[in-house]
């Protein structure tokens, strides 16, 4: 990496208050992150090479603990209520300082990535994780810049995720010890108290939901999409768990994406660089593409082994029915790269 780029990187960290980290692991490879996760005691390998991890107390998102800073930028543009819960800047600043202070002399895993496969609409995201396997999740789920693109990378938004940090609801004005807070003015997402990786993914989706319609005239959609041999595109809408990922992973069609897309006047594009599929009762015969994607670099969440083996029992609901796997889009044969339809 060029010296000038390193200077820019550390200046950026200093601006966030993160100049006292013990070690900064920047854009590590999947192999390096897997090794770090195992060394840290956060995961173990399955017989197919995938990394299996637990998310802790939270095995899904906590929508009642997702907040947006209400200020001049957002007060008249957000539909406030039970889904978009208002949070004030003063509380955020105090909480942010405590989160940053908790990272003093700790190792950080940092990744620069894109959200948005269409270069005309993409968001440059910097993710700062305290856990290696969370950073591997971000490698899988966001779009990976080239080395040339990384040399000139300046983030539009920063995510700081610290699962081990818990808030004090009485002091911080929160409902619980866990939180995911979006600050559009400071262009920061702050996540703490939860090990569920989906909070980072959905946080960026929320940012795009706010920015793209208003500033770029793009419709964000919670849907999967695939393409036929003639270039025809199908999109699949539905609530979580209703089959979007399964339907889009069709061996007879090319996968564009399984969850989040934007619709422009020229077509659609995937927000993500990977898939986050449910694996409860996963069966090789019925879902061969997802099954074969569970290999080295993929992350299984909250699954369990058959006793005495490292073979995953996909029927096991011991932890949750919301067992998941994340993997890069290119793990699906014939996937559309870049994922634009």
C-alpha positions as CSV (number, residue, x, y, z in Angstrom):
1,X,0.0,0.0,0.0
2,X,1.3,3.4,-0.9
3,X,2.7,5.6,2.0
4,X,0.3,8.5,1.1
5,X,-2.6,6.1,1.3
6,X,-1.5,4.8,4.7
7,X,-1.3,8.4,5.9
8,X,-4.8,9.0,4.7
9,X,-6.0,5.9,6.4
10,X,-4.5,6.7,9.8
11,X,-5.7,10.3,9.5
12,X,-9.2,8.9,9.0
13,X,-8.9,6.7,12.1
14,X,-7.6,9.6,14.1
15,X,-10.6,11.7,13.0
16,X,-12.9,9.0,14.4
17,X,-10.9,9.0,17.7
18,X,-9.3,5.6,17.0
19,X,-5.7,6.5,17.0
20,X,-4.9,4.3,20.0
21,X,-5.9,0.9,18.6
22,X,-3.4,-1.9,19.5
23,X,-3.3,-3.1,15.9
24,X,-5.1,-2.3,12.7
25,X,-5.8,-5.2,10.4
26,X,-6.7,-3.7,7.1
27,X,-8.6,-5.5,4.3
28,X,-7.4,-9.0,5.4
29,X,-8.0,-11.9,3.1
30,X,-10.6,-14.5,4.0
31,X,-7.9,-17.0,4.9
32,X,-6.3,-14.4,7.3
33,X,-9.7,-13.6,8.9
34,X,-10.5,-17.2,9.3
35,X,-7.2,-17.8,11.0
36,X,-7.8,-14.7,13.3
37,X,-11.3,-15.9,14.2
38,X,-10.1,-19.4,15.2
39,X,-7.1,-17.9,17.1
40,X,-9.5,-15.6,18.9
41,X,-11.8,-18.5,19.8
42,X,-14.7,-17.1,17.9
43,X,-15.3,-20.0,15.5
44,X,-14.4,-23.5,14.2
45,X,-14.2,-25.1,10.8
46,X,-16.8,-27.5,9.5
47,X,-15.9,-30.5,7.4
48,X,-16.6,-28.5,4.2
49,X,-14.2,-25.7,5.3
50,X,-16.8,-23.1,6.3
51,X,-16.3,-21.2,9.5
52,X,-19.1,-21.8,12.1
53,X,-19.7,-19.0,14.7
54,X,-22.3,-18.1,17.3
55,X,-23.9,-14.6,17.4
56,X,-24.5,-14.8,21.2
57,X,-27.7,-13.6,22.8
58,X,-29.1,-12.1,19.6
59,X,-29.8,-14.5,16.8
60,X,-31.6,-12.0,14.7
61,X,-32.0,-8.2,14.3
62,X,-33.6,-6.2,17.0
63,X,-35.8,-3.6,15.2
64,X,-36.9,-1.9,18.4
65,X,-33.3,-1.1,19.2
66,X,-32.5,0.6,15.8
67,X,-32.3,4.4,16.1
68,X,-31.8,7.3,13.7
69,X,-30.5,10.7,14.9
70,X,-33.2,13.3,14.5
71,X,-31.6,16.6,13.4
72,X,-32.0,19.2,10.7
73,X,-31.1,16.7,8.0
74,X,-33.6,14.0,8.9
75,X,-36.4,15.6,10.9
76,X,-38.7,16.2,7.9
77,X,-37.5,13.3,5.7
78,X,-37.9,10.3,8.0
79,X,-41.2,8.6,8.9
80,X,-40.7,8.5,12.6
81,X,-42.4,5.9,14.8
82,X,-41.9,2.3,16.0
83,X,-39.6,1.4,13.1
84,X,-37.6,4.6,12.7
85,X,-37.0,5.6,16.3
86,X,-35.6,9.1,17.0
87,X,-32.4,9.5,19.0
88,X,-30.8,12.8,19.9
89,X,-27.3,14.0,19.0
90,X,-26.2,14.7,22.6
91,X,-26.8,11.1,23.7
92,X,-25.1,9.8,20.6
93,X,-22.0,11.9,21.2
94,X,-21.6,10.6,24.8
95,X,-22.3,7.0,23.8
96,X,-19.9,7.2,20.8
97,X,-17.1,8.5,23.0
98,X,-17.5,5.5,25.4
99,X,-17.6,3.0,22.5
100,X,-14.4,4.5,21.1
101,X,-12.7,4.6,24.5
102,X,-13.5,0.9,24.9
103,X,-11.4,0.2,21.8
104,X,-8.3,1.7,23.2
105,X,-5.3,-0.7,22.8
106,X,-7.6,-3.3,21.1
107,X,-7.1,-4.9,17.8
108,X,-9.4,-3.7,15.0
109,X,-10.4,-5.3,11.7
110,X,-11.1,-2.7,9.1
111,X,-12.6,-3.2,5.6
112,X,-13.2,-0.8,2.7
113,X,-16.1,-1.9,0.5
114,X,-18.8,-0.8,-1.9
115,X,-22.6,-1.0,-1.4
116,X,-24.1,-1.0,-4.9
117,X,-23.0,-2.9,-8.0
118,X,-23.8,0.0,-10.4
119,X,-20.8,2.3,-10.3
120,X,-23.1,5.3,-10.9
121,X,-24.9,4.8,-7.6
122,X,-22.5,2.9,-5.2
123,X,-21.7,4.0,-1.7
124,X,-18.2,3.7,-0.3
125,X,-18.3,2.1,3.1
126,X,-15.6,1.6,5.7
127,X,-16.4,-1.1,8.3
128,X,-14.5,-1.2,11.6
129,X,-15.0,-4.4,13.6
130,X,-13.7,-5.6,16.9
131,X,-14.2,-9.2,15.8
132,X,-12.5,-10.9,12.9
133,X,-15.4,-13.1,11.8
134,X,-17.7,-10.0,11.6
135,X,-15.1,-8.5,9.2
136,X,-15.2,-11.7,7.1
137,X,-19.0,-11.4,7.0
138,X,-18.5,-7.9,5.5
139,X,-16.0,-9.2,3.0
140,X,-18.7,-11.7,1.9
141,X,-21.7,-9.4,1.9
142,X,-20.3,-6.1,0.5
143,X,-18.7,-5.5,-2.9
144,X,-14.9,-5.9,-2.9
145,X,-12.9,-3.1,-4.5
146,X,-9.9,-3.7,-6.7
147,X,-6.4,-2.9,-5.4
148,X,-6.5,0.2,-7.6
149,X,-9.8,1.3,-6.2
150,X,-8.5,0.8,-2.7
151,X,-5.6,3.2,-3.3
152,X,-8.0,6.1,-3.8
153,X,-10.7,5.0,-1.3
154,X,-12.4,7.7,0.8
155,X,-15.5,6.4,2.7
156,X,-18.9,8.0,2.3
157,X,-20.1,6.2,5.4
158,X,-18.4,4.4,8.3
159,X,-19.8,1.5,10.4
160,X,-18.3,0.8,13.8
161,X,-19.5,-2.5,15.3
162,X,-18.4,-3.6,18.8
163,X,-20.6,-6.5,19.9
164,X,-19.0,-6.7,23.4
165,X,-19.8,-3.1,24.3
166,X,-23.1,-2.8,26.1
167,X,-24.9,0.5,26.6
168,X,-26.4,1.7,29.9
169,X,-30.1,2.4,29.1
170,X,-30.5,4.8,32.0
171,X,-27.6,6.9,30.9
172,X,-27.8,6.5,27.2
173,X,-31.6,7.0,26.7
174,X,-32.0,3.6,25.1
175,X,-34.4,0.8,25.5
176,X,-31.8,-2.0,26.0
177,X,-28.1,-2.6,26.2
178,X,-27.9,-3.4,22.5
179,X,-28.2,-0.7,19.8
180,X,-27.8,0.1,16.1
181,X,-27.8,3.9,15.6
182,X,-27.6,5.7,12.2
183,X,-26.2,9.3,12.2
184,X,-26.7,10.7,8.7
185,X,-25.1,14.0,9.5
186,X,-21.9,12.4,10.8
187,X,-22.2,9.6,8.3
188,X,-21.7,6.9,11.0
189,X,-23.5,3.7,12.0
190,X,-22.8,2.6,15.6
191,X,-23.6,-0.9,16.6
192,X,-23.0,-2.5,20.0
193,X,-24.3,-5.1,22.4
194,X,-25.2,-7.6,19.7
195,X,-23.2,-10.1,17.8
196,X,-25.8,-10.5,15.0
197,X,-24.0,-9.6,11.8
198,X,-27.2,-8.7,10.0
199,X,-27.3,-5.4,11.9
200,X,-24.4,-4.1,9.8
201,X,-25.9,-5.3,6.6
202,X,-29.4,-3.8,7.3
203,X,-27.8,-0.6,8.6
204,X,-26.3,0.1,5.2
205,X,-29.6,-0.9,3.5
206,X,-31.3,1.7,5.7
207,X,-28.7,4.3,4.7
208,X,-29.4,3.6,1.0
209,X,-33.2,3.7,1.6
210,X,-32.7,7.3,2.8
211,X,-30.1,8.5,0.3
212,X,-31.1,6.9,-3.0
213,X,-34.7,8.0,-3.5
214,X,-34.1,11.6,-2.4
215,X,-30.8,12.3,-4.0
216,X,-30.5,9.8,-6.9
217,X,-34.1,9.0,-7.8
218,X,-33.5,5.3,-7.3
219,X,-36.1,2.9,-5.7
220,X,-34.5,0.6,-3.1
221,X,-36.2,-2.8,-2.9
222,X,-36.1,-5.7,-0.4
223,X,-36.1,-8.4,-3.0
224,X,-34.1,-11.1,-4.8
225,X,-33.4,-11.1,-8.5
226,X,-32.1,-13.3,-11.2
227,X,-31.6,-13.3,-15.0
228,X,-32.6,-15.6,-17.8
229,X,-30.5,-16.6,-20.8
230,X,-32.1,-13.8,-22.9
231,X,-31.2,-11.1,-20.3
232,X,-34.7,-11.0,-18.9
233,X,-34.8,-10.1,-15.2
234,X,-37.2,-11.4,-12.5
235,X,-37.5,-9.9,-9.0
236,X,-39.0,-11.8,-6.0
237,X,-40.6,-9.8,-3.2
238,X,-41.5,-11.3,0.1
239,X,-41.1,-11.1,3.9
240,X,-38.0,-12.6,5.5
241,X,-38.3,-16.4,5.3
242,X,-40.8,-16.6,2.5
243,X,-38.3,-18.0,-0.1
244,X,-36.7,-15.1,-1.9
245,X,-33.2,-16.6,-1.7
246,X,-34.3,-20.1,-2.6
247,X,-36.3,-18.9,-5.6
248,X,-33.5,-16.7,-6.9
249,X,-30.9,-19.5,-6.6
250,X,-32.3,-21.3,-9.7
251,X,-29.8,-23.5,-11.6
252,X,-31.6,-22.6,-14.8
253,X,-31.1,-18.8,-14.3
254,X,-28.2,-16.5,-13.3
255,X,-28.3,-15.0,-9.8
256,X,-28.2,-11.2,-9.5
257,X,-28.7,-11.0,-5.8
258,X,-30.8,-12.5,-3.0
259,X,-32.0,-9.6,-0.8
260,X,-31.4,-5.9,-1.6
261,X,-31.6,-4.1,-4.9
262,X,-32.0,-0.6,-6.5
263,X,-34.2,0.1,-9.5
264,X,-33.0,2.9,-11.8
265,X,-34.2,4.2,-15.2
266,X,-31.8,1.8,-16.8
267,X,-32.4,-1.4,-14.8
268,X,-31.7,-2.9,-11.4
269,X,-28.6,-3.5,-9.4
270,X,-27.6,-5.5,-6.4
271,X,-26.6,-3.5,-3.3
272,X,-24.5,-6.4,-2.0
273,X,-21.6,-8.6,-3.0
274,X,-22.9,-11.8,-1.3
275,X,-25.8,-13.8,0.0
276,X,-27.1,-14.3,3.5
277,X,-29.3,-17.4,3.3
278,X,-31.3,-19.3,5.9
279,X,-30.1,-22.9,6.3
280,X,-32.6,-24.5,8.7
281,X,-33.5,-27.8,7.1
282,X,-31.1,-27.1,4.2
283,X,-31.1,-30.0,1.7
284,X,-28.5,-30.6,-1.1
285,X,-31.2,-32.0,-3.4
286,X,-33.6,-29.1,-3.0
287,X,-31.2,-26.2,-2.8
288,X,-28.0,-27.4,-4.5
289,X,-26.5,-24.0,-5.2
290,X,-26.7,-22.8,-1.6
291,X,-25.5,-26.2,-0.2
292,X,-22.4,-26.2,-2.4
293,X,-21.6,-22.6,-1.4
294,X,-21.0,-23.6,2.2
295,X,-17.2,-24.0,1.8
296,X,-14.1,-22.2,2.9
297,X,-14.8,-18.5,3.2
298,X,-18.4,-19.0,4.0
299,X,-19.7,-18.3,7.5
300,X,-22.4,-20.4,9.2
301,X,-24.2,-18.7,12.1
302,X,-25.7,-20.6,15.1
303,X,-25.7,-24.0,13.5
304,X,-24.6,-27.2,15.4
305,X,-22.6,-30.4,14.5
306,X,-23.8,-33.9,14.5
307,X,-22.3,-35.3,17.8
308,X,-18.7,-36.2,17.6
309,X,-18.2,-34.8,14.1
310,X,-17.6,-31.5,12.3
311,X,-20.5,-32.2,9.9
312,X,-23.3,-29.6,10.3
313,X,-26.8,-30.8,11.3
314,X,-29.0,-28.4,9.4
315,X,-32.1,-29.7,11.1
316,X,-30.8,-28.6,14.5
317,X,-32.9,-25.8,16.1
318,X,-31.0,-25.8,19.4
319,X,-30.0,-22.2,19.2
320,X,-32.5,-20.7,16.7
321,X,-34.5,-21.5,13.6
322,X,-32.8,-18.4,12.1
323,X,-29.6,-20.3,11.3
324,X,-27.7,-18.6,8.4
325,X,-24.8,-18.7,6.0
326,X,-23.1,-15.8,4.3
327,X,-20.9,-16.3,1.2
328,X,-19.7,-14.2,-1.7
329,X,-21.9,-14.0,-4.8
330,X,-19.3,-15.7,-6.9
331,X,-19.7,-18.9,-4.9
332,X,-22.9,-19.4,-6.9
333,X,-22.1,-20.8,-10.4
334,X,-23.0,-18.4,-13.2
335,X,-23.8,-15.5,-10.9
336,X,-24.1,-12.1,-12.7
337,X,-20.9,-10.1,-11.9
338,X,-21.2,-7.1,-11.7
339,X,-24.7,-7.9,-10.4
340,X,-26.6,-5.5,-12.7
341,X,-29.8,-6.5,-14.6
